[in-house]
Amino acid sequence: MRQASLQPKTSGTLLHIEDLHTYFFTRERTIRALDGVDMRLARSVTAGIVGESGCGKTMLALSVMRLVPSPGKIVSGHIWFEDKDLLELDEESMRNIRGGKISMI
């Protein structure tokens, strides 16, 4: 069970990711795709995520959108968007956010 979101309201922050861990569990091993990601994105700022191939850019975007493919799982952390913890929302609420408010290319 996840702990309740305790993030303070921050009107200048659009996206706040705190201690995000996304792992892939296989028979052979556990792959730590994201292991403690922290970031903030202010409102009215456009940002791009850049880095080497395999460094976690796509997995970060998929985690924010809660679209991590199996056998992956977001195991801990928080993703606040517009002061809502996306990891606490039901699937219907997430569908309303995807595409209209959050998307990836």
C-alpha positions in Angstrom: 0.0 0.0 0.0 1.3 3.5 -0.9 1.6 6.2 1.7 -0.6 9.2 1.3 0.7 12.1 -0.7 2.2 14.7 1.6 3.5 17.1 -1.0 2.9 20.8 -0.2 1.0 22.9 -2.6 3.4 24.8 -4.9 1.6 27.0 -7.3 4.7 27.6 -9.4 5.4 23.9 -10.0 3.6 22.0 -12.7 5.3 18.6 -12.4 7.2 17.4 -9.3 8.8 13.9 -9.3 10.1 12.7 -6.0 12.3 9.6 -5.4 10.7 7.7 -8.3 11.7 4.0 -8.7 10.6 2.0 -11.7 11.9 -1.6 -11.8 11.5 -4.6 -14.2 11.3 -7.9 -12.5 12.5 -11.0 -14.5 13.3 -14.5 -13.4 17.0 -13.8 -13.7 17.2 -10.4 -12.1 15.7 -7.0 -11.2 16.5 -4.2 -13.6 16.4 -0.8 -11.9 15.3 1.4 -14.9 14.7 4.4 -12.7 16.3 4.5 -9.2 15.5 7.6 -7.2 14.6 10.2 -9.8 13.8 13.7 -8.5 12.8 16.7 -10.6 10.6 19.8 -10.8 9.2 21.5 -13.8 7.8 25.0 -13.3 4.6 26.2 -15.0 5.0 27.8 -18.4 8.4 26.1 -19.0 9.0 23.8 -21.9 11.6 21.2 -21.2 13.2 18.3 -23.1 14.8 15.2 -21.6 18.1 14.4 -23.2 20.7 11.7 -22.7 22.4 8.6 -24.0 20.6 5.7 -25.4 19.3 3.5 -22.6 19.7 6.1 -19.8 15.9 6.2 -18.9 14.4 9.0 -20.9 11.5 6.9 -22.3 11.0 5.1 -19.0 10.7 8.4 -17.2 8.0 9.6 -19.7 6.2 6.2 -19.5 6.3 6.3 -15.7 4.9 9.8 -15.6 2.0 8.7 -17.9 1.6 5.4 -15.9 2.2 3.3 -19.0 5.1 1.2 -17.9 5.0 -2.1 -19.9 5.1 -5.5 -18.1 7.1 -6.8 -16.3 7.9 -3.2 -15.2 6.4 -1.6 -12.2 6.6 1.7 -10.4 7.7 0.5 -7.0 7.9 3.8 -5.0 7.9 7.5 -5.3 5.5 10.3 -6.1 4.6 12.1 -9.4 2.7 15.3 -8.7 1.0 17.0 -11.6 -1.1 20.1 -11.0 -0.9 19.2 -7.2 -2.3 15.7 -7.8 -0.2 12.6 -7.2 -0.7 10.7 -10.4 0.2 7.4 -8.7 -2.8 7.7 -6.5 -5.3 8.4 -9.3 -7.6 5.7 -10.7 -7.3 4.7 -14.4 -10.2 6.7 -15.6 -8.7 9.9 -14.1 -5.4 9.1 -15.8 -7.1 8.6 -19.2 -8.5 12.1 -18.8 -5.0 13.5 -18.2 -3.1 11.6 -21.0 -3.1 13.3 -24.3 -4.8 16.4 -23.2 -2.5 17.5 -20.4 0.5 15.1 -20.6 1.9 13.5 -23.7 5.1 12.3 -25.1 6.6 12.2 -28.6 
